[in-house]
């Protein structure tokens, strides 16, 4: 990244905290950041955003700081731009890079900072109804009784007038076993003109909750940010912790972490494929998808002790490494399920009714996906090769030579096909990995030393990043002197993708929304936290 | 069409059989007309979606909740029983209360999972209450993080005295 380095060195007041082959951290005043970001975004290939974190560092004498982590895929280089010394306002970046829109609105809510020039300064995470001046992520806020004072207050939506335009409001409680969110359709006849999504009903204040906790407690909570991406979140968190402790994990650990990540992807993908069929009322597809998911979840329970793979990954290792016999048993079952998958997937793909609903429904344009920093099957369905397994050398993925699965139409069908191909690919990867696991000598040398005895570097930012079934999950972490969590930011794939969903709906009819929504298959909980 | 039929014949019956020992229990507080069939509404009160997915799993071919006479309905107005997941996130509690009020009497509430019972790992946060019990009258608690589909079926059967 020489050209980038030279460009940055042209600035007077930048402070290079770190610069090596993989990672750079550069500090600056907040008014320089927009210019630097503009330059970075014009580089080819364009960098992707990993996370945007606001941190209250007043007790360190640095006021509020904004950390923006970008990743340059050509050289697998990540750059953290730090704007420090923010007292009460910072210039918005959302106009330059719309992906940061939500994140800056969140900073306004939770820190009480003002994003100057923000195009949509409505509150986001905190619904209207909280007491005035309630900014829970400021360090001087101690958890009190504010939730008792939460009042019912109307949500703010744009007005839309015209002949025959009407609004359909849906939620937050939906008909079915779904998470809560409010959708406001502006429709004229059947076709939708505009959609507003009001989320954050399940906001639980997790980022405040983990502050001051030790590493293990933190992991327990971070794994519960989301039910079905529990492993990805936990693994991303562990990667961040290991960076701060400068711990290298052994090859068997890497191997089993890769296996676990692929198992999570497989059980989610088959379930999501089935759920898309539920979105159009096609029972055969739904039944087969949910059967396959159940079989995989039972496998998780049998060999790893939890149907959602919670508590399996721990800092510095994995909880237990199955022996050769277990690996063989897992492999045998997976081969069966992979054969079964090939048997039932044609029922969906060759079903005209299903195909006609899914093709051209909910098109996400590539340029929108780029602007909004969309990730996961949603981005790959729109032609962006952004699989974190390919972009970043981690776990055993470089050896497996994973390539992003890409479809180009951006509709629900494309997102379905991305999942279908990725499921096949995951079965293939699992086959390779489990064969290695069978041949590897069983060693039980996960060091007996508890992880908390490692010296961790305080006040340093670290991120961990894992490709979950829904896209790239990023956990950003900073510890204090006692190795307790000072700030932990979870940017889940759903958080990155939700702003894109309303854009894909206009032009479709209202009854297509369940299908479009299910083709993205985003969680509400890990978006709302 | 033929391939579908062939597959159906090959797979056969997938639904696992319930445990017979439960059939003898009769200690249910439910009025007798509710003991054979219950209509259930799921209510997410800020859960991490783990419990929700286990509730979804109840309707798959393996657990097939409907063969116990239990079904998930789309509206609280059709429901006898509310299954609540999650610790009760502040911004959702008004909607949760209204959902309960919309149900016809008699009505019951099950708290599904550790969070719904006592807040679970989310206890002590600024935007979640310690369980759903502070907002709605809970009749049955099903512990677990998340409770497995088998646990849920057992709890429902126990509740109905089946």
Interface residues (C-beta under 8 A of the other chain):
Chain A: X126 X127 X129 X136 X143 X144 X146 X147 X150 X152 X172 X173 X175 X176 X177 X178 X179 X180 X200 X201 X202 X203 X204 X205 X206 X208 X209 X220 X221 X224 X225 X226 X227 X228 X230 X271 X284 X287 X290 X291 X293 X294 X297 X301 X307 X308 X310 X343 X344 X346 X347 X523 X524 X525 X526 X528
Chain B: X3 X4 X7 X14 X42 X43 X44 X46 X47 X48 X49 X50 X51 X52 X53 X54 X55 X56 X57 X59 X60 X61 X62 X72 X74 X75 X76 X86 X87 X89 X90 X91 X92 X93 X94 X95 X96 X99 X120 X121 X122 X124 X125 X126 X127 X128 X129 X145 X146 X148
